[in-house]
Amino acid sequence: MAKSIMIQGTMSNAGKSLIAAGLCRIFKQDGYKVAPFKSQNMALNSYITKEGLEMGRAQVTQAEAAGVEPSVYMNPILLKPTNDVGSQVIVNGEVVKNMSAREYFAYKKQLIPDILKAYEKLNQEYDIIVIEGAGSPAEINLKQDDIVNMGMAKMANAPVLLVGDIDRGGVFAQLVGTIMLLDEEEKARIKGTIINKFRGDKTILDPGIDMLEEMTKIPVVGVTPYMNVDIEDEDSLSERFSHKNSQGIVDIAVIRFPRISNFTDVAVLEGMEEVNLYYVNKIEQLGNPDMILLPGTKNTMADLKWMRENGLEAAILKAQQRGTVIFGICGGYQMLGEVLEDPEGVEEWGILRGMGLLPTKTTFTTEKTRTRVTGTIGKITGVLQKISGKKLEGYEIHMGKTSVDAQKVVRFSEIAEEKKAAKEDGACTENVYGTYVHGIFDGDGIATELVRAFADKKGIPMEESQQIDRHTYKETQYDLLADTLRKYLDMDKIYEILQ
């Protein structure tokens, strides 16, 4: 039977996911077989397992940190928001249906057996389970029938570490207020607190820590710094959205849709010193980039309407006429076509005109495509022809099927699922490119050659460099995270709590 420890936070984006990933790495380094677990995750960044099942990306990151294969048992419930008051409900990697917030609130207790089954599976196979909560355990309107914070801690009989975010201010009020709003049994589960994202001289903080421990009777087990580690972040509050690199020689604008999903697709480009990658949700932010990227979205039709209404669509069409490369992935690829049809009300009933940059037509159906793929980029045209013939590996996750007028385009790639026949994917014409494959830029040499193509077009010499293997790079970042946490957390105390 596994030992367990749970990381809860005083709010969303307090740093639960990162702390959990770091602990997974530390326990792995110390010789334990570790699994992450989050009973219910709400996120638009998701992942397809080798079985073709869908799960939240945070637990994938934590599984990578733990050195184990991601499994839907690590995230049995995934909620993917489709609008402000509803989500697609995914249980054990499979879509159940779309539900309103109120409908799901009434339904979620029925999912407790699924949660317990998944947790028990991990309990039998691992030495330590690092459980992550969601939001705050002190949401008094949600505490009844909770299945992800203290309710989950009770189901797993797990001790809790409570994380507060000092970077936003008010960390003592966060921690004390959260604890005050818990009942006595819940308070007793909190065995330590962590002050996260600290910058400055800790000696100035020490008197406050003494007062905090006196008020709560709970030890502070660490004051962790604001960490400059490059770990994939699925949270919608991600600081990646404000990222800019003024030293970059190639400018890439990513459209920040209201329901943007799988924006980790551009992480490899974002990490290149030659690239200034920035996110855009207003026309005045667009500038004159070398490439405009339309990423995935949970609601293609609604987000296309959003672009149409705020003027971004017209600006992108003008940029394309000037020779700017337009690149669409998944939902972004669907938007580039001529027509989007939704005869079954999967997103929004009816027919919507597309951007008209590719001769394609997308029809939404209730069937969801979920699969991992490998393949080869075709003999594409335009600025990006340098990446023709490159090997790719990634995954498809989308509603809808897209038909292509093959007489007018070059297919972007040829891909295949494991043990299945190859199929054509995507399309390109002149400097417009579209594909369904998430992770397209992670393939060996693809990002480097893409950036080199833009540098060549601008007449800027680019030093010879080899694209860093994405897996190797991630491993160095997980080790850096673990090294940092070991320095600032009382790991002896945490192991004592774990026992």
RODO-2510 file (C-alpha; in nm, 4 decimals, decimal comma):
residues 499
     n   res          X          Y          Z
     1     m     0,0000     0,0000     0,0000
     2     a     0,1334     0,3441    -0,0943
     3     k     0,2053     0,6343     0,1364
     4     s     0,0288     0,9523     0,0295
     5     i     0,0732     1,3253     0,0694
     6     m    -0,1596     1,5939    -0,0665
     7     i    -0,0744     1,9431    -0,1913
     8     q    -0,3574     2,1932    -0,1550
     9     g    -0,3472     2,5677    -0,2208
    10     t    -0,5062     2,8828    -0,0904
    11     m    -0,6163     2,9711    -0,4445
    12     s    -0,5729     2,8758    -0,8094
    13     n    -0,2184     2,9266    -0,9375
    14     a    -0,0652     2,9229    -0,5884
    15     g     0,1875     2,6723    -0,7230
    16     k     0,0331     2,3363    -0,6291
    17     s     0,1175     2,1688    -0,9597
    18     l     0,4808     2,2766    -0,9528
    19     i     0,5332     2,1759    -0,5884
    20     a     0,3688     1,8391    -0,6590
    21     a     0,5908     1,7843    -0,9646
    22     g     0,8981     1,8730    -0,7613
    23     l     0,8072     1,6301    -0,4843
    24     c     0,7454     1,3580    -0,7440
    25     r     1,0984     1,4163    -0,8734
    26     i     1,2549     1,4220    -0,5251
    27     f     1,0857     1,0975    -0,4204
    28     k     1,1942     0,9371    -0,7503
    29     q     1,5530     1,0497    -0,6927
    30     d     1,5353     0,8985    -0,3457
    31     g     1,4508     0,5591    -0,4912
    32     y     1,0719     0,5425    -0,4605
    33     k     0,8179     0,4508    -0,7273
    34     v     0,5934     0,7583    -0,7367
    35     a     0,2601     0,8438    -0,8990
    36     p     0,0784     1,1790    -0,9168
    37     f    -0,2975     1,1951    -0,8668
    38     k    -0,5668     1,4579    -0,9107
    39     s    -0,9230     1,3338    -0,8825
    40     q    -1,0727     1,6189    -1,0840
    41     n    -0,8880     1,8579    -1,3107
    42     m    -1,0354     2,1521    -1,5012
    43     a    -0,8138     2,2473    -1,7929
    44     l    -0,8084     2,2968    -2,1678
    45     n    -0,4580     2,1557    -2,2002
    46     s    -0,4911     1,7805    -2,2234
    47     y    -0,2899     1,4796    -2,3324
    48     i    -0,3549     1,1490    -2,5059
    49     t    -0,2112     0,8391    -2,3407
    50     k    -0,0695     0,5468    -2,5360
    51     e    -0,4113     0,3787    -2,4954
    52     g    -0,5780     0,6739    -2,6707
    53     l    -0,7365     0,8119    -2,3514
    54     e    -0,7512     1,1777    -2,2481
    55     m    -0,6164     1,3259    -1,9237
    56     g    -0,5037     1,6575    -1,7776
    57     r    -0,1588     1,7778    -1,8714
    58     a    -0,0502     1,8687    -1,5159
    59     q    -0,0536     1,5040    -1,4133
    60     v     0,1378     1,4147    -1,7307
    61     t     0,4066     1,6643    -1,6300
    62     q     0,4128     1,5205    -1,2780
    63     a     0,4321     1,1653    -1,4155
    64     e     0,7281     1,2682    -1,6317
    65     a     0,8925     1,4178    -1,3235
    66     a     0,8314     1,0877    -1,1427
    67     g     0,9742     0,8926    -1,4364
    68     v     0,6585     0,6886    -1,4970
    69     e     0,4169     0,6428    -1,7893
    70     p     0,1143     0,8791    -1,7694
    71     s    -0,2152     0,6992    -1,7009
    72     v    -0,5751     0,8153    -1,6779
    73     y    -0,5786     0,6594    -1,3305
    74     m    -0,3731     0,9655    -1,2320
    75     n    -0,6568     1,1975    -1,3391
    76     p    -0,9887     1,0101    -1,3551
    77     i    -1,2035     1,3216    -1,4110
    78     l    -1,1183     1,5982    -1,6570
    79     l    -1,3437     1,8985    -1,7165
    80     k    -1,2809     2,0959    -2,0357
    81     p    -1,4736     2,4276    -2,0319
    82     t    -1,6784     2,4837    -2,3461
    83     n    -1,8159     2,8207    -2,2325
    84     d    -1,8414     3,0291    -1,9157
    85     v    -2,1016     2,8009    -1,7536
    86     g    -2,0382     2,4545    -1,8928
    87     s    -1,7770     2,1889    -1,9597
    88     q    -1,7157     1,8685    -2,1479
    89     v    -1,6971     1,5965    -1,8809
    90     i    -1,4337     1,3273    -1,9399
    91     v    -1,4216     1,0239    -1,7086
    92     n    -1,1416     0,7683    -1,7259
    93     g    -1,0255     0,9247    -2,0503
    94     e    -1,3616     0,9020    -2,2309
    95     v    -1,6129     1,1791    -2,3010
    96     v    -1,9365     1,1426    -2,1018
    97     k    -2,1137     1,4552    -2,2274
    98     n    -2,1279     1,8336    -2,1983
    99     m    -2,2799     1,9583    -1,8727
   100     s    -2,3658     2,2941    -1,7222
   101     a    -2,1920     2,3821    -1,3969
   102     r    -2,5114     2,3187    -1,1987
   103     e    -2,5749     1,9872    -1,3748
   104     y    -2,2221     1,8680    -1,2996
   105     f    -2,2404     1,9853    -0,9382
   106     a    -2,5426     1,7601    -0,8893
   107     y    -2,3823     1,4721    -1,0815
   108     k    -2,0274     1,4596    -0,9463
   109     k    -2,0977     1,2427    -0,6388
   110     q    -2,1791     0,9609    -0,8793
   111     l    -1,8136     0,9711    -0,9846
   112     i    -1,6733     0,8812    -0,6409
   113     p    -1,6511     0,5080    -0,7304
   114     d    -1,4447     0,6008    -1,0396
   115     i    -1,2138     0,8131    -0,8244
   116     l    -1,1690     0,5406    -0,5644
   117     k    -1,1078     0,2749    -0,8297
   118     a    -0,8388     0,4861    -0,9957
   119     y    -0,6727     0,5728    -0,6651
   120     e    -0,6775     0,2098    -0,5527
   121     k    -0,5096     0,1051    -0,8772
   122     l    -0,2208     0,3424    -0,8038
   123     n    -0,2252     0,2417    -0,4370
   124     q    -0,1404    -0,1161    -0,5323
   125     e     0,1388    -0,0285    -0,7774
   126     y     0,3324     0,2615    -0,6237
   127     d     0,5264     0,3444    -0,3071
   128     i     0,4162     0,7088    -0,2813
   129     i     0,1201     0,8970    -0,4279
   130     v     0,1453     1,2771    -0,4522
   131     i    -0,2108     1,4105    -0,4642
   132     e    -0,2946     1,7577    -0,5933
   133     g    -0,6026     1,9555    -0,4946
   134     a    -0,7822     2,2197    -0,7021
   135     g    -0,8395     2,5866    -0,6302
   136     s    -0,8932     2,6279    -0,2580
   137     p    -1,0328     2,3882     0,0059
   138     a    -1,2090     2,6814     0,1734
   139     e    -1,4722     2,7534    -0,0924
   140     i    -1,7635     2,7348     0,1508
   141     n    -2,0219     2,7069    -0,1284
   142     l    -1,8446     2,3988    -0,2691
   143     k    -1,7248     2,2182     0,0430
   144     q    -2,0316     1,9978     0,0634
   145     d    -1,9781     1,6900    -0,1547
   146     d    -1,6195     1,7949    -0,2320
   147     i    -1,4263     1,5326    -0,4295
   148     v    -1,0987     1,7108    -0,5044
   149     n    -0,9708     1,8881    -0,1910
   150     m    -1,0486     1,7842     0,1679
   151     g    -1,3023     1,5326     0,0414
   152     m    -1,0229     1,3619    -0,1518
   153     a    -0,7833     1,3902     0,1433
   154     k    -1,0393     1,2076     0,3542
   155     m    -1,0957     0,9365     0,0918
   156     a    -0,7192     0,8763     0,0713
   157     n    -0,6560     0,9440     0,4422
   158     a    -0,3783     1,1764     0,3255
   159     p    -0,1873     1,4429     0,5222
   160     v    -0,2007     1,7860     0,3577
   161     l     0,0565     2,0559     0,2818
   162     l    -0,1133     2,3935     0,2241
   163     v     0,0582     2,6275    -0,0280
   164     g     0,0161     3,0061    -0,0256
   165     d     0,1317     3,2518    -0,2941
   166     i     0,3303     3,5425    -0,1459
   167     d     0,3935     3,6979    -0,4885
   168     r     0,0354     3,8221    -0,5048
   169     g     0,0487     3,9591    -0,1511
   170     g    -0,1504     3,8727     0,1586
   171     v     0,0027     3,5283     0,2058
   172     f    -0,0527     3,5259     0,5849
   173     a    -0,4197     3,6139     0,5379
   174     q    -0,4435     3,3468     0,2673
   175     l    -0,3092     3,0730     0,4919
   176     v    -0,4779     3,1750     0,8180
   177     g    -0,8099     3,2523     0,6477
   178     t    -0,8119     2,9211     0,4612
   179     i    -0,7439     2,7251     0,7798
   180     m    -1,0086     2,9192     0,9756
   181     l    -1,2763     2,8256     0,7213
   182     l    -1,2105     2,4523     0,7611
   183     d    -1,3815     2,2307     1,0157
   184     e    -1,1774     2,0692     1,2913
   185     e    -1,1289     1,7375     1,1127
   186     e    -1,0070     1,9192     0,8026
   187     k    -0,7722     2,1438     0,9995
   188     a    -0,6197     1,8353     1,1609
   189     r    -0,5230     1,7039     0,8175
   190     i    -0,2985     2,0048     0,7459
   191     k     0,0459     1,9027     0,8691
   192     g     0,2485     2,1833     0,7153
   193     t     0,2274     2,5077     0,5179
   194     i     0,4476     2,6357     0,2361
   195     i     0,5008     3,0007     0,1420
   196     n     0,5616     2,9943    -0,2325
   197     k     0,7041     3,2386    -0,4915
   198     f     0,9122     3,4385    -0,2426
   199     r     1,1537     3,7070    -0,3629
   200     g     1,3782     3,8969    -0,1247
   201     d     1,5477     3,8630     0,2129
   202     k     1,3899     3,5817     0,4140
   203     t     1,5069     3,7286     0,7468
   204     i     1,2495     4,0046     0,6984
   205     l     0,9830     3,7338     0,6657
   206     d     1,0880     3,5322     0,9718
   207     p     0,8844     3,7273     1,2345
   208     g     0,5719     3,6701     1,0260
   209     i     0,6484     3,2981     1,0005
   210     d     0,6781     3,2772     1,3799
   211     m     0,3413     3,4500     1,4199
   212     l     0,1827     3,2263     1,1532
   213     e     0,2986     2,9115     1,3303
   214     e     0,1754     3,0453     1,6631
   215     m    -0,1682     3,1335     1,5227
   216     t    -0,2239     2,8091     1,3303
   217     k    -0,0215     2,5633     1,5433
   218     i     0,1004     2,4221     1,2091
   219     p     0,4692     2,4301     1,1070
   220     v     0,5901     2,6159     0,7988
   221     v     0,7830     2,3458     0,6121
   222     g     0,9331     2,5761     0,3537
   223     v     0,9624     2,9180     0,1954
   224     t     1,0192     2,8435    -0,1716
   225     p     1,1513     3,1072    -0,4122
   226     y     1,0062     3,2338    -0,7338
   227     m     1,1539     2,9611    -0,9524
   228     n     1,2901     3,0149    -1,3014
   229     v     1,2246     2,6636    -1,4228
   230     d     1,0694     2,5822    -1,7588
   231     i     0,7975     2,3354    -1,6640
   232     e     0,4825     2,3012    -1,8772
   233     d     0,2004     2,4950    -1,7148
   234     e    -0,1597     2,4178    -1,8049
   235     d    -0,3204     2,6847    -1,5867
   236     s    -0,5188     2,9510    -1,7726
   237     l    -0,3407     3,2086    -1,5538
   238     s    -0,0089     3,0969    -1,6990
   239     e     0,2611     3,3597    -1,6998
   240     r     0,3591     3,2323    -2,0427
   241     f     0,0911     3,4619    -2,1812
   242     s     0,2966     3,7683    -2,0821
   243     h     0,6251     3,6216    -2,2079
   244     k     0,8375     3,8278    -2,4479
   245     n     1,1944     3,7961    -2,5709
   246     s     1,3116     4,1307    -2,7057
   247     q     1,6392     3,9733    -2,8213
   248     g     1,4667     3,7367    -3,0641
   249     i     1,5317     3,7754    -3,4361
   250     v     1,2110     3,5943    -3,5389
   251     d     0,8689     3,7173    -3,4223
   252     i     0,5856     3,4680    -3,3768
   253     a     0,2404     3,5877    -3,2679
   254     v     0,0094     3,3293    -3,1085
   255     i    -0,3599     3,4159    -3,1057
   256     r    -0,4813     3,3866    -2,7478
   257     f    -0,8328     3,2541    -2,7992
   258     p    -1,0752     3,2805    -2,5060
   259     r    -1,0810     2,8968    -2,5007
   260     i    -0,7218     2,8361    -2,6073
   261     s    -0,6132     2,4756    -2,5557
   262     n    -0,2874     2,2820    -2,5738
   263     f    -0,0786     2,5971    -2,5932
   264     t     0,2133     2,3782    -2,4828
   265     d     0,2453     2,3070    -2,8574
   266     v     0,4620     2,6193    -2,8863
   267     a     0,6781     2,5580    -2,5772
   268     v     0,9804     2,4492    -2,7819
   269     l     0,9656     2,7691    -2,9910
   270     e     0,9135     2,9801    -2,6815
   271     g     1,2326     2,8402    -2,5312
   272     m     1,4542     2,9348    -2,8281
   273     e     1,6678     3,2451    -2,7795
   274     e     1,6236     3,3391    -3,1469
   275     v     1,2446     3,3595    -3,1090
   276     n     1,0250     3,6348    -2,9699
   277     l     0,6974     3,4481    -2,9204
   278     y     0,4097     3,6511    -2,7814
   279     y     0,0350     3,6084    -2,7273
   280     v    -0,2254     3,8337    -2,8861
   281     n    -0,5904     3,8936    -2,8002
   282     k    -0,6240     4,2493    -2,9341
   283     i    -0,5584     4,3837    -3,2810
   284     e    -0,3130     4,6462    -3,1527
   285     q    -0,0915     4,3708    -3,0062
   286     l    -0,0434     4,1905    -3,3376
   287     g     0,2365     4,3995    -3,4870
   288     n     0,4125     4,2657    -3,7965
   289     p     0,5278     3,9136    -3,7044
   290     d     0,6998     3,6618    -3,9272
   291     m     0,4356     3,4001    -3,8412
   292     i     0,0887     3,4112    -3,6896
   293     l    -0,0079     3,0884    -3,5173
   294     l    -0,3688     2,9894    -3,4532
   295     p    -0,3526     2,7254    -3,1770
   296     g    -0,6061     2,4726    -3,0559
   297     t    -0,9343     2,5800    -2,8997
   298     k    -1,2151     2,4011    -2,7178
   299     n    -1,4758     2,5913    -2,9216
   300     t    -1,3623     2,6596    -3,2765
   301     m    -1,6776     2,8347    -3,3953
   302     a    -1,7139     3,0650    -3,0948
   303     d    -1,3476     3,1640    -3,1022
   304     l    -1,3606     3,2306    -3,4771
   305     k    -1,6581     3,4601    -3,4146
   306     w    -1,4570     3,6290    -3,1385
   307     m    -1,1738     3,6997    -3,3856
   308     r    -1,4209     3,8233    -3,6419
   309     e    -1,5837     4,0625    -3,3963
   310     n    -1,2648     4,2134    -3,2544
   311     g    -1,0957     4,2664    -3,5910
   312     l    -0,8192     4,0065    -3,5553
   313     e    -0,9488     3,7961    -3,8432
   314     a    -0,9320     4,0902    -4,0841
   315     a    -0,5836     4,1791    -3,9582
   316     i    -0,4638     3,8205    -4,0095
   317     l    -0,6042     3,8121    -4,3636
   318     k    -0,4212     4,1365    -4,4455
   319     a    -0,1003     3,9995    -4,2951
   320     q    -0,1306     3,6875    -4,5104
   321     q    -0,1636     3,9039    -4,8214
   322     r     0,1621     4,0773    -4,7209
   323     g     0,3373     3,7385    -4,7084
   324     t     0,3153     3,6599    -4,3376
   325     v     0,3078     3,2867    -4,2657
   326     i    -0,0210     3,1683    -4,1118
   327     f    -0,0061     2,8376    -3,9238
   328     g    -0,3087     2,6631    -3,7694
   329     i    -0,3086     2,3664    -3,5322
   330     c    -0,6242     2,1638    -3,4635
   331     g    -0,9025     2,4200    -3,4040
   332     g    -0,6822     2,6839    -3,5629
   333     y    -0,6503     2,4610    -3,8713
   334     q    -1,0278     2,4194    -3,8852
   335     m    -1,0754     2,7990    -3,8819
   336     l    -0,8465     2,8442    -4,1841
   337     g    -1,0914     2,6566    -4,4062
   338     e    -1,3885     2,7755    -4,6071
   339     v    -1,6798     2,6328    -4,4074
   340     l    -1,7496     2,4956    -4,0581
   341     e    -2,0704     2,2955    -4,0154
   342     d    -2,2258     2,1785    -3,6895
   343     p    -2,5405     1,9815    -3,7788
   344     e    -2,5539     1,8054    -3,4384
   345     g    -2,4950     2,1025    -3,2077
   346     v    -2,1569     1,9785    -3,0860
   347     e    -2,0344     2,3385    -3,0515
   348     e    -2,2942     2,5720    -3,1999
   349     w    -2,5720     2,4677    -3,4350
   350     g    -2,5522     2,5753    -3,7960
   351     i    -2,2992     2,6775    -4,0576
   352     l    -2,0195     2,9328    -4,0190
   353     r    -1,8001     3,0827    -4,2873
   354     g    -1,4322     3,0072    -4,2291
   355     m    -1,1366     3,2360    -4,2941
   356     g    -1,1070     3,1048    -4,6509
   357     l    -0,7297     3,0565    -4,6477
   358     l    -0,7424     2,6814    -4,7157
   359     p    -0,9855     2,4882    -4,9408
   360     t    -1,1226     2,2745    -4,6588
   361     k    -1,4552     2,2045    -4,4937
   362     t    -1,4979     2,0870    -4,1348
   363     t    -1,8071     1,9072    -4,0073
   364     f    -1,8444     1,8618    -3,6322
   365     t    -1,9729     1,5297    -3,5026
   366     t    -2,0178     1,3827    -3,1577
   367     e    -1,7329     1,1386    -3,2217
   368     k    -1,4040     1,2568    -3,0720
   369     t    -1,0694     1,1729    -3,2318
   370     r    -0,8089     1,0795    -2,9689
   371     t    -0,4897     0,9148    -3,0858
   372     r    -0,1108     0,9321    -3,0798
   373     v     0,0544     0,9499    -3,4222
   374     t     0,3919     0,9425    -3,5944
   375     g     0,4649     1,0522    -3,9468
   376     t     0,6501     1,2706    -4,1923
   377     i     0,5941     1,6267    -4,3086
   378     g     0,5152     1,6326    -4,6795
   379     k     0,6839     1,8242    -4,9581
   380     i     0,5309     2,1526    -4,8512
   381     t     0,5666     2,4855    -5,0287
   382     g     0,6424     2,8415    -4,9261
   383     v     0,8692     2,9769    -4,6545
   384     l     0,8547     2,6597    -4,4472
   385     q     0,9577     2,4193    -4,7227
   386     k     1,2810     2,3606    -4,5252
   387     i     1,0891     2,1366    -4,2833
   388     s     0,9672     1,9075    -4,5639
   389     g     1,0502     1,5445    -4,4973
   390     k     1,1044     1,5919    -4,1224
   391     k     0,9832     1,3143    -3,8934
   392     l     0,7061     1,4107    -3,6519
   393     e     0,5461     1,2615    -3,3443
   394     g     0,2432     1,3929    -3,1587
   395     y    -0,1256     1,3390    -3,0996
   396     e    -0,4682     1,4263    -3,2360
   397     i    -0,7503     1,5367    -3,0100
   398     h    -1,0472     1,7026    -3,1751
   399     m    -1,4155     1,6965    -3,2577
   400     g    -1,4999     1,7121    -3,6255
   401     k    -1,3645     1,5827    -3,9542
   402     t    -1,2060     1,7987    -4,2226
   403     s    -1,2339     1,7317    -4,5951
   404     v    -0,9725     1,8812    -4,8274
   405     d    -0,9815     1,9770    -5,1949
   406     a    -0,6643     1,7871    -5,2831
   407     q    -0,6472     1,9502    -5,6291
   408     k    -0,5729     2,2895    -5,4722
   409     v    -0,3330     2,2078    -5,1877
   410     v    -0,0357     2,0044    -5,0765
   411     r    -0,1186     1,7826    -4,7792
   412     f     0,0842     1,8915    -4,4795
   413     s     0,1920     1,5472    -4,3603
   414     e     0,1373     1,1750    -4,3698
   415     i     0,0687     1,0243    -4,0292
   416     a    -0,0265     0,6902    -3,8811
   417     e    -0,1593     0,5519    -3,5562
   418     e     0,0205     0,2533    -3,4096
   419     k    -0,0383    -0,0592    -3,6212
   420     k    -0,2736     0,1269    -3,8564
   421     a    -0,2439     0,2387    -4,2160
   422     a    -0,1054     0,5837    -4,2891
   423     k    -0,3389     0,8741    -4,3672
   424     e    -0,2964     1,2270    -4,4960
   425     d    -0,3169     1,5184    -4,2540
   426     g    -0,3620     1,8898    -4,2903
   427     a    -0,3026     2,1141    -4,5880
   428     c    -0,0817     2,3949    -4,7116
   429     t    -0,0990     2,6467    -4,9905
   430     e     0,1641     2,9140    -5,0454
   431     n     0,2393     3,0390    -4,6905
   432     v    -0,0676     2,9013    -4,5129
   433     y    -0,0262     2,5748    -4,3195
   434     g    -0,2679     2,3660    -4,1165
   435     t    -0,2402     2,0396    -3,9240
   436     y    -0,4304     1,8399    -3,6638
   437     v    -0,1094     1,7192    -3,4956
   438     h    -0,0364     1,8583    -3,1496
   439     g     0,3345     1,8619    -3,0651
   440     i     0,4227     1,9268    -3,4286
   441     f     0,7215     2,1495    -3,3423
   442     d     0,8771     1,9022    -3,0990
   443     g     1,0078     1,6732    -3,3748
   444     d     1,3840     1,6514    -3,4240
   445     g     1,5069     1,9629    -3,6049
   446     i     1,1619     2,0999    -3,6954
   447     a     1,1695     2,4085    -3,4713
   448     t     1,5304     2,4897    -3,5636
   449     e     1,4665     2,4665    -3,9374
   450     l     1,1450     2,6678    -3,9048
   451     v     1,3276     2,9512    -3,7296
   452     r     1,6178     2,9304    -3,9755
   453     a     1,3722     2,9677    -4,2647
   454     f     1,2481     3,2981    -4,1250
   455     a     1,6011     3,4190    -4,0492
   456     d     1,7050     3,3394    -4,4084
   457     k     1,4026     3,5245    -4,5446
   458     k     1,5035     3,8320    -4,3436
   459     g     1,8684     3,8015    -4,4437
   460     i     1,9789     3,7531    -4,0841
   461     p     2,2634     3,5049    -4,0288
   462     m     2,1778     3,2382    -3,7745
   463     e     2,4496     3,0409    -3,6043
   464     e     2,4552     2,6678    -3,6588
   465     s     2,2755     2,5050    -3,3688
   466     q     2,1176     2,1732    -3,2998
   467     q     1,7690     2,1625    -3,1562
   468     i     1,7873     2,0384    -2,7990
   469     d     1,6108     1,7079    -2,7542
   470     r     1,2824     1,7961    -2,5834
   471     h     1,2915     1,4959    -2,3473
   472     t     1,6494     1,5684    -2,2377
   473     y     1,5666     1,9347    -2,1808
   474     k     1,2634     1,8502    -1,9678
   475     e     1,4701     1,6119    -1,7570
   476     t     1,7182     1,8893    -1,6750
   477     q     1,4306     2,1173    -1,5719
   478     y     1,2749     1,8534    -1,3433
   479     d     1,6149     1,8033    -1,1777
   480     l     1,6550     2,1791    -1,1354
   481     l     1,3093     2,1970    -0,9768
   482     a     1,3935     1,9142    -0,7366
   483     d     1,7293     2,0683    -0,6449
   484     t     1,5599     2,4007    -0,5678
   485     l     1,2883     2,2455    -0,3526
   486     r     1,5398     2,0349    -0,1609
   487     k     1,7197     2,3574    -0,0719
   488     y     1,4135     2,5426     0,0540
   489     l     1,1803     2,2709     0,1874
   490     d     1,2317     2,0807     0,5114
   491     m     1,2382     1,7400     0,3459
   492     d     1,3069     1,5622     0,6761
   493     k     0,9824     1,7074     0,8089
   494     i     0,7958     1,6181     0,4886
   495     y     0,9156     1,2569     0,5089
   496     e     0,8015     1,2533     0,8718
   497     i     0,4594     1,3806     0,7616
   498     l     0,4510     1,1192     0,4860
   499     q     0,4964     0,8427     0,7405
***
